[in-house]
């Protein structure tokens, strides 16, 4: 044996002997190795194995409460009042940051010109309010939401009617006064105050209000997927599967981005900006293994048939698959006898834009309960294919059930908005680059504000009235006035154009609003006296009186009452706020001046905020469309010669002039 080889053998032996000696003398045995915990395996139905929800939990899925202290300006002398010192200090500091000070022209041209921050807060033209909002889970930057405001001072003559919320930063959690611990600011709020003119639970207050669609997310809160078992390879597989399902446009941000072997960050894609609940359901039902989607589709359909109680889960699993794999199998159960299976399949088919689901949806929209019909109509509205969808939807505008009529209108309006947005983008592409809008996506996101001519198959005519609200007209059925209290404020006129009854002599709110027409052919004359103002010394100043004539149809009446004459737009009008307009329309309808039913969305924002505050919203996923029907309060038109009833409780809050301050 060569010398070097013998040396290596001897060296190895010595090393082994030394290790044995050290091991024997130094310590009796090696320290015990930590035992690996057994992997977590969830107890889920076999058909759900391999989905994201079977191996990971979606975090941050509860709505996020945001809040702050804000300032409502433009009041008619109904603001002011005492403030707690810490809140006053907070608002003084905020006004100082906005360069509000004596000698500064920040507020030039307003009743607050030349005032110090403290004088502004004491002014009867402003009110300090608490501002609250509820941000949907995973809401992306730019997403809109409703705002609730409540005056800090609760004096009897306090009213937020006619005011406008200054831009207010909103932080996560409750509002924080000066010196308190501040949390992350993720949103802003601003806009005109809507004071609900209807009685709610027997309690009327004009010290609270809302800004419909007035909140905007400024910093999105990404969702988090937390894996049950840490694994970089599995996290990579889940990330890849999610991004394959929500690929989006070229160059867009990926939906899922792995952070560690345990955590995956998830961003709601722009196309789900207004339907976050649908996205949450889809992402948790994505199949991680993407090699045989047809086999999974077959398994899901078999499970729906054999275990109908899993139909809703299987429907989301099918919708989370590629369209080409899921649709052929879904068509087997569009007419399945079990209603739960049939609805789950139709939801998935509409979500995947299968044109062959239209026939089954049309049949369902013509039968069943009003709630089932309304959901079928909403699903039909999603479908992009087929020229028969719009005529079928328009037929339901004549339904006797109000929920069905409203569902048909909303589906038609959404389809008309999509067509208008597409036409607008097409026109942009024909313009020279220098003439194009810098951010066309912003127009598409706010497509509800596009004018609709009514010349599309949907038949929806739309105008934005004085920048305050949307006025929609849609033919079909008996005359109906429908107003919203959520999202973008809207007044919707159904059926043949309703008109004022003439001749007419109508007055409301202590003769502050008067409508007169001397004959059946006379153009109505209107007079509106705005609420009296109170100056800094507490003296009453008579409110401005505006008069004019308008056409007798309600559409012209609505536009005239809301229009504010300006040097740039001198068209006559009464300069009413949205809430004043809604109250006036309802008062006219109840008095028989307008022969049409009147319907209003129920206010749900306050209830949702309360539920979120009490942390009672503990569902794993948000409500689906079928679980949260629109609730509507209806007022029938006054009969021609009604019997004299007992005096009812007033449903519209009068707008009295404010009391003189002591």
ZIDA-V191666 format. One record per backbone hydrogen bond with DSSP energy under -0.5 kcal/mol. CO is the residue of the C=O (numbers start at 0). NH is the residue of the N-H. If there is no record, write none. Layout:
co={CO | CO}
nh={NH | NH}
//
This chain:
co={1 | 2 | 3 | 4 | 5 | 6 | 7 | 8 | 9 | 10 | 11 | 12 | 13 | 14 | 15 | 16 | 17 | 18 | 19 | 20 | 21 | 21 | 22 | 41 | 44 | 45 | 47 | 49 | 50 | 51 | 51 | 53 | 54 | 56 | 56 | 58 | 62 | 63 | 64 | 65 | 66 | 67 | 69 | 70 | 70 | 71 | 72 | 74 | 77 | 83 | 84 | 85 | 85 | 86 | 87 | 88 | 89 | 90 | 91 | 92 | 93 | 94 | 95 | 98 | 100 | 103 | 104 | 106 | 109 | 111 | 115 | 116 | 117 | 118 | 119 | 122 | 122 | 123 | 124 | 125 | 126 | 127 | 128 | 129 | 130 | 131 | 132 | 134 | 135 | 137 | 138 | 139 | 142 | 144 | 145 | 146 | 147 | 148 | 149 | 154 | 159 | 162 | 163 | 164 | 167 | 169 | 169 | 170 | 176 | 183 | 183 | 185 | 185 | 186 | 187 | 188 | 190 | 192 | 193 | 193 | 196 | 199 | 201 | 202 | 205 | 206 | 208 | 209 | 209 | 210 | 210 | 213 | 214 | 215 | 216 | 219 | 222 | 223 | 223 | 224 | 224 | 225 | 230 | 231 | 232 | 233 | 234 | 235 | 236 | 237 | 238 | 239 | 240 | 241 | 243 | 248 | 254 | 256 | 260 | 261 | 262 | 262 | 263 | 264 | 265 | 268 | 269 | 271 | 274 | 275 | 276 | 277 | 278 | 279 | 280 | 281 | 282 | 283 | 285 | 285 | 287 | 291 | 292 | 293 | 294 | 295 | 296 | 297 | 298 | 299 | 300 | 301 | 302 | 306 | 307 | 309 | 310 | 311 | 312 | 313 | 314 | 315 | 317 | 321 | 321 | 322 | 325 | 325 | 326 | 328 | 329 | 330 | 332 | 337 | 338 | 339 | 340 | 341 | 342 | 343 | 344 | 345 | 346 | 347 | 348 | 349 | 352 | 353 | 354 | 355 | 356 | 357 | 358 | 359 | 360 | 361 | 362 | 363 | 368 | 369 | 370 | 371 | 372 | 373 | 374 | 375 | 376 | 377 | 378 | 378 | 379 | 385 | 386 | 387 | 388 | 389 | 390 | 391 | 392 | 393 | 394 | 395 | 400 | 401 | 402 | 403 | 404 | 405 | 406 | 407 | 408 | 409 | 410 | 411 | 412 | 413 | 414 | 415 | 416 | 417 | 418 | 419 | 420 | 421 | 422 | 423 | 424 | 425 | 426 | 426 | 427 | 431 | 431 | 432 | 436 | 438 | 438 | 439 | 440 | 441 | 443 | 445 | 446 | 450 | 451 | 455 | 458 | 458 | 459 | 460 | 461 | 462 | 462 | 463 | 464 | 464 | 468 | 469 | 469 | 470 | 471 | 472 | 473 | 476 | 478 | 479 | 479 | 480 | 481 | 482 | 488 | 489 | 490 | 491 | 491 | 492 | 493 | 497 | 498 | 503 | 505 | 507 | 507 | 508 | 511 | 512 | 513 | 514 | 515 | 516 | 516 | 518 | 523 | 524 | 525 | 526 | 527 | 527 | 531 | 532 | 534 | 538 | 540 | 543 | 543 | 545 | 547 | 551 | 552 | 553 | 554 | 555 | 556 | 557 | 558 | 559 | 560 | 562 | 562 | 568 | 576 | 577 | 578 | 579 | 580 | 581 | 582 | 583 | 584 | 585 | 586 | 587 | 587 | 588 | 588 | 592 | 593 | 596 | 597 | 598 | 599 | 601 | 603 | 604 | 605 | 606 | 607 | 608 | 609 | 610 | 610 | 611 | 615 | 623 | 623 | 624 | 630 | 632 | 634 | 638 | 642 | 650 | 653}
nh={5 | 6 | 7 | 8 | 9 | 10 | 11 | 12 | 13 | 14 | 15 | 16 | 17 | 18 | 19 | 20 | 21 | 22 | 23 | 24 | 25 | 26 | 26 | 43 | 47 | 48 | 50 | 287 | 53 | 54 | 55 | 41 | 227 | 58 | 225 | 223 | 64 | 134 | 172 | 132 | 170 | 130 | 128 | 72 | 165 | 126 | 163 | 76 | 158 | 87 | 88 | 89 | 177 | 90 | 91 | 92 | 93 | 94 | 95 | 96 | 97 | 99 | 98 | 100 | 103 | 113 | 107 | 109 | 112 | 114 | 119 | 120 | 121 | 122 | 122 | 79 | 125 | 78 | 74 | 79 | 71 | 151 | 69 | 149 | 67 | 147 | 65 | 63 | 138 | 267 | 220 | 142 | 216 | 214 | 133 | 210 | 131 | 208 | 129 | 157 | 162 | 192 | 72 | 190 | 188 | 185 | 186 | 66 | 179 | 171 | 185 | 217 | 218 | 169 | 215 | 167 | 164 | 194 | 195 | 209 | 652 | 202 | 203 | 199 | 159 | 150 | 148 | 193 | 211 | 146 | 213 | 189 | 144 | 187 | 141 | 221 | 265 | 58 | 225 | 226 | 263 | 56 | 234 | 235 | 236 | 237 | 238 | 239 | 240 | 241 | 242 | 243 | 244 | 245 | 246 | 251 | 266 | 264 | 230 | 226 | 258 | 259 | 224 | 256 | 222 | 271 | 272 | 274 | 278 | 279 | 280 | 281 | 282 | 283 | 284 | 284 | 285 | 52 | 51 | 287 | 289 | 295 | 296 | 297 | 298 | 299 | 300 | 301 | 302 | 303 | 304 | 305 | 306 | 309 | 310 | 313 | 314 | 315 | 316 | 317 | 318 | 319 | 320 | 324 | 325 | 326 | 328 | 329 | 330 | 331 | 332 | 333 | 335 | 341 | 342 | 343 | 344 | 345 | 346 | 347 | 348 | 349 | 350 | 351 | 353 | 352 | 354 | 356 | 357 | 359 | 360 | 361 | 362 | 363 | 364 | 365 | 365 | 366 | 372 | 373 | 374 | 375 | 376 | 377 | 378 | 379 | 380 | 381 | 381 | 382 | 382 | 388 | 390 | 391 | 392 | 393 | 394 | 395 | 395 | 396 | 397 | 398 | 404 | 405 | 406 | 407 | 408 | 409 | 410 | 411 | 412 | 413 | 414 | 415 | 416 | 417 | 418 | 419 | 420 | 421 | 422 | 423 | 424 | 425 | 426 | 427 | 428 | 429 | 429 | 430 | 430 | 434 | 435 | 435 | 439 | 441 | 442 | 443 | 444 | 445 | 446 | 448 | 449 | 452 | 461 | 458 | 460 | 474 | 453 | 472 | 451 | 464 | 470 | 465 | 467 | 468 | 464 | 471 | 490 | 462 | 492 | 460 | 494 | 495 | 596 | 481 | 493 | 598 | 491 | 600 | 469 | 483 | 471 | 481 | 493 | 473 | 479 | 553 | 594 | 516 | 514 | 511 | 512 | 511 | 528 | 507 | 526 | 505 | 524 | 502 | 503 | 521 | 549 | 515 | 547 | 513 | 529 | 545 | 657 | 540 | 537 | 534 | 532 | 529 | 545 | 527 | 525 | 499 | 556 | 557 | 558 | 559 | 560 | 561 | 562 | 573 | 575 | 564 | 574 | 565 | 580 | 581 | 582 | 583 | 584 | 585 | 586 | 587 | 588 | 589 | 590 | 592 | 593 | 591 | 637 | 500 | 595 | 480 | 634 | 482 | 632 | 603 | 607 | 608 | 609 | 610 | 611 | 612 | 613 | 615 | 616 | 614 | 617 | 626 | 627 | 627 | 601 | 599 | 597 | 641 | 644 | 198 | 655}
//
